[in-house]
Every structure is written in C-alpha cells, then in structure tokens.
C-alpha cells in the first residue's frame, strides 16, 4: 500500500473511532480494541519503525512515542462520561474534554513526526500506525475496564442492599 493510501486509511479509522466515541455506546464492548490492535500489529509488520541507519535514535524516539501514546490514551479515557442504565449495564460517551484531548493527541503526534524528520529519520507509516493503534487501544481498554468496575460495584451494592 502506498504511503498516501495508508495515511488516508489511518485518517478514516481515526475519524471513525472519534465519531463512535461521541455516540452513546456500551462500555464493555470495545470494538476500538480490535481496531487499535490491528493498527498496532500492522504498524509493526509494515516495518520502518527502526531506521537501520540510525537504530539508536529511532528506537529512542519510538520509546518516547509509545510512552506518550499510552499517556494520551489514558488521558482521553479519563474524559469519557460513564454511567449505568436501569439494568446495570455500563454506557460511555465522549465529552467536550475528550475532543480537546483528541486534538492535543493529534497535535502531539504531528510534533513527534516533525521531530523525527528534524533528527534525520525517514518518514514511517509503520510508526504512525503503532502510535495510533497503541493510543486507541489503551483508551479502549481503560474505558472498558472502568465500565466493568462500575458494573461490578453496582452489582455488589445491589447484593448488600438486598
């Protein structure tokens, strides 16, 4: 797949994920984990994450990108509104803070891309795929985890009050 086609695919998937986050959805069915995992694996498989001419620099930048991707995913997960319906099912929906966190995530990713370019590293769609997959996956995992915790806490309180 060409770089332009890959970039368009990434943009479409990210747009889809963001769109879904602003729709009310069950918190315990994180389709986004599958998308994040596929992007991550695709990024690793496509190569280019480690530059053979600058392996130390590229691995260091990759490590920084991975840490930042995890932190941004966790931040976005914390901004998602969660609640239980009458049956005890957990639901989730993005807030205006989720949108702010997404815009910051995109800006940070562009900044990391430009930093890599300034350091002389070649452009890598694999690195972008890994970053996007990791950050989306972490957010999806944490939202699903919060949903399970909320539902469990509710079922325990129902047992205690019964």
C-alpha positions as YAML, in Angstrom:
chain: A
units: angstrom
residues:
- id: 1
  name: UNK
  ca: [0.00, 0.00, 0.00]
- id: 2
  name: UNK
  ca: [1.29, 3.46, -0.88]
- id: 3
  name: UNK
  ca: [2.10, 6.00, 1.82]
- id: 4
  name: UNK
  ca: [-0.76, 8.26, 0.74]
- id: 5
  name: UNK
  ca: [-3.24, 5.39, 0.80]
- id: 6
  name: UNK
  ca: [-2.01, 4.32, 4.23]
- id: 7
  name: UNK
  ca: [-2.33, 7.87, 5.56]
- id: 8
  name: UNK
  ca: [-5.89, 8.12, 4.24]
- id: 9
  name: UNK
  ca: [-6.77, 4.77, 5.80]
- id: 10
  name: UNK
  ca: [-5.34, 5.90, 9.15]
- id: 11
  name: UNK
  ca: [-7.30, 9.17, 8.96]
- id: 12
  name: UNK
  ca: [-10.53, 7.32, 8.14]
- id: 13
  name: UNK
  ca: [-10.07, 4.88, 11.01]
- id: 14
  name: UNK
  ca: [-9.23, 7.64, 13.48]
- id: 15
  name: UNK
  ca: [-12.26, 9.64, 12.28]
- id: 16
  name: UNK
  ca: [-14.44, 6.54, 12.74]
- id: 17
  name: UNK
  ca: [-13.09, 5.95, 16.26]
- id: 18
  name: UNK
  ca: [-13.59, 9.59, 17.24]
- id: 19
  name: UNK
  ca: [-17.12, 9.60, 15.78]
- id: 20
  name: UNK
  ca: [-18.02, 6.47, 17.76]
- id: 21
  name: UNK
  ca: [-16.67, 7.97, 20.96]
- id: 22
  name: UNK
  ca: [-19.24, 10.74, 20.78]
- id: 23
  name: UNK
  ca: [-22.11, 8.28, 20.35]
- id: 24
  name: UNK
  ca: [-23.62, 6.58, 23.38]
- id: 25
  name: UNK
  ca: [-22.24, 3.05, 23.36]
- id: 26
  name: UNK
  ca: [-21.90, 0.06, 25.69]
- id: 27
  name: UNK
  ca: [-18.67, 0.42, 27.63]
- id: 28
  name: UNK
  ca: [-17.96, -3.30, 27.81]
- id: 29
  name: UNK
  ca: [-17.90, -3.94, 24.04]
- id: 30
  name: UNK
  ca: [-14.77, -2.12, 22.94]
- id: 31
  name: UNK
  ca: [-14.62, -2.57, 19.14]
- id: 32
  name: UNK
  ca: [-11.87, 0.01, 19.35]
- id: 33
  name: UNK
  ca: [-9.58, -2.58, 20.97]
- id: 34
  name: UNK
  ca: [-9.75, -4.66, 17.80]
- id: 35
  name: UNK
  ca: [-9.06, -1.60, 15.64]
- id: 36
  name: UNK
  ca: [-6.20, -0.49, 17.90]
- id: 37
  name: UNK
  ca: [-4.69, -3.97, 17.93]
- id: 38
  name: UNK
  ca: [-4.93, -4.27, 14.14]
- id: 39
  name: UNK
  ca: [-3.26, -0.88, 13.66]
- id: 40
  name: UNK
  ca: [-0.51, -1.74, 16.13]
- id: 41
  name: UNK
  ca: [0.23, -5.13, 14.55]
- id: 42
  name: UNK
  ca: [0.02, -3.60, 11.06]
- id: 43
  name: UNK
  ca: [2.49, -0.92, 12.07]
- id: 44
  name: UNK
  ca: [4.99, -3.43, 13.43]
- id: 45
  name: UNK
  ca: [4.53, -5.73, 10.42]
- id: 46
  name: UNK
  ca: [4.96, -2.92, 7.89]
- id: 47
  name: UNK
  ca: [8.42, -2.15, 9.22]
- id: 48
  name: UNK
  ca: [10.14, 1.19, 9.19]
- id: 49
  name: UNK
  ca: [9.76, 1.67, 12.93]
- id: 50
  name: UNK
  ca: [13.51, 1.22, 13.36]
- id: 51
  name: UNK
  ca: [15.75, 3.06, 10.91]
- id: 52
  name: UNK
  ca: [18.72, 0.83, 10.02]
- id: 53
  name: UNK
  ca: [20.92, 3.92, 9.51]
- id: 54
  name: UNK
  ca: [20.02, 5.40, 12.93]
- id: 55
  name: UNK
  ca: [18.85, 2.47, 15.08]
- id: 56
  name: UNK
  ca: [19.59, 4.03, 18.48]
- id: 57
  name: UNK
  ca: [17.88, 7.31, 17.65]
- id: 58
  name: UNK
  ca: [14.87, 5.64, 16.04]
- id: 59
  name: UNK
  ca: [14.40, 3.20, 18.94]
- id: 60
  name: UNK
  ca: [14.69, 6.08, 21.44]
- id: 61
  name: UNK
  ca: [12.09, 8.12, 19.54]
- id: 62
  name: UNK
  ca: [9.87, 5.04, 19.27]
- id: 63
  name: UNK
  ca: [10.08, 4.58, 23.06]
- id: 64
  name: UNK
  ca: [9.13, 8.20, 23.65]
- id: 65
  name: UNK
  ca: [6.26, 7.89, 21.15]
- id: 66
  name: UNK
  ca: [5.00, 4.72, 22.86]
- id: 67
  name: UNK
  ca: [5.03, 6.33, 26.32]
- id: 68
  name: UNK
  ca: [3.26, 9.41, 25.01]
- id: 69
  name: UNK
  ca: [0.69, 7.27, 23.14]
- id: 70
  name: UNK
  ca: [-0.13, 5.41, 26.36]
- id: 71
  name: UNK
  ca: [-0.38, 8.66, 28.36]
- id: 72
  name: UNK
  ca: [-2.64, 10.31, 25.78]
- id: 73
  name: UNK
  ca: [-4.88, 7.24, 25.60]
- id: 74
  name: UNK
  ca: [-5.19, 7.24, 29.39]
- id: 75
  name: UNK
  ca: [-5.98, 10.97, 29.41]
- id: 76
  name: UNK
  ca: [-8.72, 10.57, 26.81]
- id: 77
  name: UNK
  ca: [-10.17, 7.58, 28.67]
- id: 78
  name: UNK
  ca: [-10.44, 9.70, 31.82]
- id: 79
  name: UNK
  ca: [-12.52, 12.29, 29.94]
- id: 80
  name: UNK
  ca: [-15.19, 9.81, 28.83]
- id: 81
  name: UNK
  ca: [-18.51, 10.06, 30.70]
- id: 82
  name: UNK
  ca: [-19.75, 6.72, 32.05]
- id: 83
  name: UNK
  ca: [-22.97, 5.63, 33.71]
- id: 84
  name: UNK
  ca: [-25.16, 2.62, 34.38]
- id: 85
  name: UNK
  ca: [-28.63, 2.14, 32.97]
- id: 86
  name: UNK
  ca: [-31.52, 0.65, 34.95]
- id: 87
  name: UNK
  ca: [-30.39, -2.90, 34.12]
- id: 88
  name: UNK
  ca: [-26.86, -2.23, 35.43]
- id: 89
  name: UNK
  ca: [-25.19, -2.07, 32.02]
- id: 90
  name: UNK
  ca: [-22.33, 0.42, 31.71]
- id: 91
  name: UNK
  ca: [-22.51, 3.04, 28.95]
- id: 92
  name: UNK
  ca: [-19.91, 5.52, 27.71]
- id: 93
  name: UNK
  ca: [-19.87, 8.73, 25.71]
- id: 94
  name: UNK
  ca: [-17.13, 11.22, 24.90]
- id: 95
  name: UNK
  ca: [-17.32, 14.73, 26.31]
- id: 96
  name: UNK
  ca: [-16.03, 18.07, 25.10]
- id: 97
  name: UNK
  ca: [-12.85, 17.27, 27.07]
- id: 98
  name: UNK
  ca: [-12.49, 14.10, 25.03]
- id: 99
  name: UNK
  ca: [-12.45, 16.23, 21.90]
- id: 100
  name: UNK
  ca: [-9.83, 18.54, 23.43]
- id: 101
  name: UNK
  ca: [-7.73, 15.50, 24.33]
- id: 102
  name: UNK
  ca: [-8.07, 14.14, 20.78]
- id: 103
  name: UNK
  ca: [-6.96, 17.46, 19.28]
- id: 104
  name: UNK
  ca: [-3.99, 17.51, 21.65]
- id: 105
  name: UNK
  ca: [-3.18, 13.90, 20.71]
- id: 106
  name: UNK
  ca: [-3.17, 14.75, 17.02]
- id: 107
  name: UNK
  ca: [-1.00, 17.82, 17.61]
- id: 108
  name: UNK
  ca: [1.47, 15.80, 19.68]
- id: 109
  name: UNK
  ca: [1.65, 13.07, 17.01]
- id: 110
  name: UNK
  ca: [2.34, 15.68, 14.31]
- id: 111
  name: UNK
  ca: [5.01, 17.20, 16.56]
- id: 112
  name: UNK
  ca: [6.66, 13.81, 17.06]
- id: 113
  name: UNK
  ca: [6.59, 13.19, 13.32]
- id: 114
  name: UNK
  ca: [8.24, 16.57, 12.67]
- id: 115
  name: UNK
  ca: [10.81, 15.92, 15.41]
- id: 116
  name: UNK
  ca: [11.75, 12.66, 13.72]
- id: 117
  name: UNK
  ca: [12.11, 14.48, 10.41]
- id: 118
  name: UNK
  ca: [14.26, 17.19, 12.02]
- id: 119
  name: UNK
  ca: [16.51, 14.48, 13.52]
- id: 120
  name: UNK
  ca: [17.00, 12.99, 10.08]
- id: 121
  name: UNK
  ca: [14.80, 9.93, 10.43]
- id: 122
  name: UNK
  ca: [12.89, 8.82, 7.33]
- id: 123
  name: UNK
  ca: [9.07, 9.07, 7.38]
- id: 124
  name: UNK
  ca: [7.48, 5.87, 8.64]
- id: 125
  name: UNK
  ca: [3.85, 4.93, 8.25]
- id: 126
  name: UNK
  ca: [4.64, 1.96, 10.48]
- id: 127
  name: UNK
  ca: [5.49, 4.31, 13.34]
- id: 128
  name: UNK
  ca: [2.26, 6.25, 12.84]
- id: 129
  name: UNK
  ca: [0.23, 3.02, 12.80]
- id: 130
  name: UNK
  ca: [1.89, 1.82, 16.00]
- id: 131
  name: UNK
  ca: [1.29, 5.16, 17.76]
- id: 132
  name: UNK
  ca: [-2.35, 5.37, 16.69]
- id: 133
  name: UNK
  ca: [-3.02, 1.71, 17.47]
- id: 134
  name: UNK
  ca: [-1.43, 1.96, 20.89]
- id: 135
  name: UNK
  ca: [-3.18, 5.16, 21.92]
- id: 136
  name: UNK
  ca: [-6.59, 3.97, 20.69]
- id: 137
  name: UNK
  ca: [-6.09, 0.55, 22.29]
- id: 138
  name: UNK
  ca: [-5.11, 1.99, 25.67]
- id: 139
  name: UNK
  ca: [-8.11, 4.31, 25.67]
- id: 140
  name: UNK
  ca: [-10.48, 1.50, 24.70]
- id: 141
  name: UNK
  ca: [-9.06, -0.84, 27.31]
- id: 142
  name: UNK
  ca: [-9.31, 1.74, 30.10]
- id: 143
  name: UNK
  ca: [-12.88, 2.73, 29.19]
- id: 144
  name: UNK
  ca: [-13.93, -0.93, 29.10]
- id: 145
  name: UNK
  ca: [-12.17, -1.53, 32.42]
- id: 146
  name: UNK
  ca: [-13.95, 1.44, 34.01]
- id: 147
  name: UNK
  ca: [-17.25, 0.10, 32.67]
- id: 148
  name: UNK
  ca: [-16.64, -3.35, 34.17]
- id: 149
  name: UNK
  ca: [-15.61, -1.81, 37.51]
- id: 150
  name: UNK
  ca: [-18.71, 0.39, 37.56]
- id: 151
  name: UNK
  ca: [-21.00, -2.56, 36.78]
- id: 152
  name: UNK
  ca: [-19.29, -4.77, 39.41]
- id: 153
  name: UNK
  ca: [-19.55, -2.07, 42.06]
- id: 154
  name: UNK
  ca: [-23.23, -1.69, 41.25]
- id: 155
  name: UNK
  ca: [-23.89, -5.44, 41.45]
- id: 156
  name: UNK
  ca: [-22.11, -5.60, 44.84]
- id: 157
  name: UNK
  ca: [-24.19, -2.72, 46.21]
- id: 158
  name: UNK
  ca: [-27.35, -4.48, 44.98]
- id: 159
  name: UNK
  ca: [-26.28, -7.63, 46.81]
- id: 160
  name: UNK
  ca: [-25.55, -5.72, 50.03]
- id: 161
  name: UNK
  ca: [-28.88, -3.84, 49.99]
- id: 162
  name: UNK
  ca: [-30.94, -6.95, 49.14]
...
